[in-house]
Amino acid sequence: MEGNERPISILGFAGSLRKGSYNRMLLRAAAQMLPEGATLEIFDLEGIPPFNQDLEQSPSERVKEFKAKIRAADALLIATPEYNYSMPGVLKNAIDAASRPYGDNPFDGKPVAIMGASIGMTGTARAQYHLRQSFVWLNMFPVNQPEVMVPFAPNSITEQGEVTDQKTRDKIKELLTALIAWANRLRQG
Ligand SMILES: Cc1cc2nc3c(=O)[nH]c(=O)nc-3n(C[C@H](O)[C@H](O)[C@H](O)COP(=O)(O)O)c2cc1C
């Protein structure tokens, strides 16, 4: 753990509610190959209602829970699908809801890493760059590399949810290592 007493706590969430989601599988694979010096809790975005700014001063219990978990985490790991060349509404909605009301942004200053799997050939690249754009205003600190983009997901992830492709597994491990190192650096100030 290189001098830090406490492991880095990572909160992971996937931008898909689908039971067989490839992106949920990426998170599960990450949990199974977590390097020493970190913990990973996976939060399900199910139950976060469509954001309505009229109600932002009284968020739902699920949104409160999500915000508390973000706040408590040392780092975030987001697995995003790509929908119509961008991030899915479920993910954007959850981020929008958690970021409000103005002045109560739990993402502020958080280290974050992104990965994504799609059935298309670009492996969520476009979704990931849109997500990175939101990090600017949220004042998050993203890991730049490696970029974990898994194209043609059924070739790398089985229906049982196992990530079988060794290169993909190596990239996920590399991303986790980079996120933990980055979070440790930021924690030291
Ligand atoms: C509304 C919608 C839009 C999609 N748009 C894209 C896209 O732009 N690029 C892509 O590679 N796949 C696209 N797909 C296919 C997704 O890659 C595929 O559904 C994937 O399994 C979603 O991630 P998940 O398995 O984590 O739910 C789209 C799927 C849906 C339902």
The ligand as a Tripos MOL2 file, in Angstrom:
@<TRIPOS>MOLECULE
LIG
   31    33     1     0     0
SMALL
NO_CHARGES

@<TRIPOS>ATOM
      1 C1        -30.6350    2.8230  -27.9080 C.3       1 LIG1
      2 C2        -29.3900    2.0860  -28.3100 C.ar      1 LIG1
      3 C3        -28.4220    2.7400  -29.0160 C.ar      1 LIG1
      4 C4        -27.2190    2.0840  -29.3450 C.ar      1 LIG1
      5 N1        -26.2440    2.7780  -29.9740 N.ar      1 LIG1
      6 C5        -25.0120    2.2130  -30.1360 C.ar      1 LIG1
      7 C6        -23.9090    2.9850  -30.6160 C.ar      1 LIG1
      8 O1        -24.0120    4.1630  -30.8780 O.2       1 LIG1
      9 N2        -22.7130    2.3610  -30.7410 N.ar      1 LIG1
     10 C7        -22.5350    1.0240  -30.4360 C.ar      1 LIG1
     11 O2        -21.4260    0.5070  -30.5650 O.2       1 LIG1
     12 N3        -23.5670    0.2790  -29.9760 N.ar      1 LIG1
     13 C8        -24.7990    0.8370  -29.8130 C.ar      1 LIG1
     14 N4        -25.8410    0.1040  -29.2990 N.ar      1 LIG1
     15 C9        -25.6250   -1.3150  -28.9950 C.3       1 LIG1
     16 C10       -24.9550   -1.4790  -27.6300 C.3       1 LIG1
     17 O3        -23.5550   -1.5320  -27.8260 O.3       1 LIG1
     18 C11       -25.4310   -2.7950  -26.9880 C.3       1 LIG1
     19 O4        -26.8240   -2.7650  -26.7990 O.3       1 LIG1
     20 C12       -24.7260   -3.0660  -25.6600 C.3       1 LIG1
     21 O5        -25.0060   -4.3880  -25.2910 O.3       1 LIG1
     22 C13       -25.1800   -2.0850  -24.5770 C.3       1 LIG1
     23 O6        -24.4300   -2.2340  -23.4010 O.3       1 LIG1
     24 P1        -24.8700   -3.2070  -22.2130 P.3       1 LIG1
     25 O7        -24.6360   -4.6220  -22.7150 O.co2     1 LIG1
     26 O8        -23.9600   -2.8690  -21.0830 O.co2     1 LIG1
     27 O9        -26.3190   -2.9690  -21.9010 O.co2     1 LIG1
     28 C14       -27.0480    0.7350  -28.9850 C.ar      1 LIG1
     29 C15       -28.0660    0.0780  -28.2900 C.ar      1 LIG1
     30 C16       -29.2090    0.7440  -27.9350 C.ar      1 LIG1
     31 C17       -30.2750    0.0140  -27.1380 C.3       1 LIG1
@<TRIPOS>BOND
     1     1     2 1
     2     2     3 ar
     3     2    30 ar
     4     3     4 ar
     5     4     5 ar
     6     4    28 ar
     7     5     6 ar
     8     6     7 ar
     9     6    13 1
    10     7     8 2
    11     7     9 ar
    12     9    10 ar
    13    10    11 2
    14    10    12 ar
    15    12    13 ar
    16    13    14 ar
    17    14    15 1
    18    14    28 ar
    19    15    16 1
    20    16    17 1
    21    16    18 1
    22    18    19 1
    23    18    20 1
    24    20    21 1
    25    20    22 1
    26    22    23 1
    27    23    24 1
    28    24    25 2
    29    24    26 1
    30    24    27 1
    31    28    29 ar
    32    29    30 ar
    33    30    31 1
@<TRIPOS>SUBSTRUCTURE
     1 LIG1         1 GROUP 0 **** ****
